[in-house]
């Protein structure tokens, strides 16, 4: 993921800016090497579900939200963002569906992180989980309120979210036993 979100911009559209443009725009319609970003979305989504499934044994709600998160991320790969170049024709419905699934990905991650805060054994892990959910929401709001920095805000979201998921799923004893 790190390599893709920080190196692929140099092999994407010449209009692409790592500061202004999102990772979704790396996988946009009619964008060079878009398949790399879209494959990354698929692997991240399926990998999140696979990594968390066993850890969340006994937590049906959390499993459902994790599946929603992972599948929404996968679907962002199948429905592509509009191209950066506004003069290029594109499929508006694909762009709309991409936005829907991208929003669902962010919303479900926040719900997941906040709900995990209630099932971890250590208080510090609860604070970290709640912090991840809150920070993801704040960074998402910054994307829309300071759009000239949208690419930076989203990269922070990716690093935060997947870093926290690795931390959470790495230790299978982190959650309360059911």
N, C-alpha and C positions, 0 to 999 in steps of 0.2 A: 504494500500500500504506500509506504513512504516513498519508495523509488518512483512509483507511478505518479503520485500527486506532485512530486517535486522535479522529476526529470522529464516526464511525458510532455509538459508544456513546451519544451524546446523542440519537440517533434510533432507538434500539433499545428493548428492554424497560425499563420503569421500574425493574425490580429489578436491572438490569445495573450493575456497578461496574467501572470501568477497572482498579482495583487488584486486586479479587478474581476477576474473571471473565476467561476466555480469549477469544481471537479466535474459536475454534470456537463459543463460546456466542453470538457475534454472528450466526452462521449457523445457529443451532439451530432445531429444529422449533418451529413456531408462534410465531416471534419476528418482530416487525415489521422490515421491510427486510433480512431474512436473505439475500435473493438478492444483495445488494451484497457481503457478505462471501464468499458462496459463489462468485460470479463472480470475485472477487479471488483466491481459492484456485486457480481454474481458470487464470486468466491468469498467476499466478505459476508454477504448475507447468509449463504449456506454454511460457511465456517462458523458464524456466530451461533446459528441454531445447533449445529453438531457439537460445538464446544460446550454449550450451556445445557444441553438436554439432560445429560446424566447428573450434572451438578444440581439441577433444579428438580430432581426426583422428589415427588411429594408436594410440589408447588405448582398445581395446575394453572392457576391464574398467571403466574410468572412465565410458565411455558407458553401459554397462549399469546401473551404479549411479546415474548421473544420470537415466536413464529411470525407474528404480524410484522415485527421489526425486520426480521431477516427476509421474509418474502416481499415486503415492500421495497427493500433495497434491491433485491433481485429484479423486481418489475421495473425499477428505474433504468435498468440496463436494457430491457426489452422495448421500452418506450423512450425515445430519445428527445433530448432537449432541442430547442430551435438552434440553428447555427448562429455563431457570433456575427457573421457577415449578414446584415439585415437585407442585403440585395438578393440573397440566394432564396429560391423558393423552398418551402418545407411543408411538412405535414403538421398542420395546426393541432389536429386531434392527438397525435403522438406527443407533441409538446405539452398539451394540457394533461394527458395521462401521466407523463413524466412528472409534472409539477404535483399532481395529486399523490403519486406514490412517494415522491421525495418528501412532501409534507407529512404523509403517514409515517414514513421512516422516522422523521424527527420527533413527531408527537409520540409514537410508540416507544422510542428510546427514552424519552423523558418519563413517561408513565412507568416503564420498566425500572429505570434507575431509582425513581422515588419509591416505588413499591419494594424494591430490594432493600431499601433502608430499614424496613420493618422485619426482615427475616435473617439478617446477619447476626452473628454471635457477639461480635465486639462493637462497642459504641463507635469507635473510630471508623470502622467499616461502614456503619450507618451514616455517619457524617460525610464520608467520602462519596457514598452512593447518592445521597441527597444533593451534595455539592455538584456531582457530575450532571445530574438532571437539571439543576438550576443553572449551572454554567452553560450547558448546551442550549437552554432556552434564551439566556442573555445573549450568547453569541449569535443565535439565530435572529434575534431582534436587531442586533448590530448589523447583520447582513442587509436588512431592509432599511435601516435608518442611516447607515453609512455605506451605501452601495459601492463607492469607489474603492473600498477595502474588502469587498465581498469575498474575494478569493482567499485572503488572509484569514478572515473570520471562519470561513468554512474549513480551511485546513486545520485551524485550532480545534474545531468541532471534531473532525475526523481523528486527530491525535488524541484528544481527550476521551472520546467515546470508545474507540477501540483499545486505547491504553487501559482504560478502566475495565472494559470487558475482559481483557487478558488478565488483569489483576484479580478480578472477581472469580473467573473460572479456573485460574491456575491452582488455587488451593481448594480442594473439594470439601474441606472441613470448615470453610468460611461461613457457611449457612447453618442456621439452627437445624437440628435433626428433627424430623417428623416421624 
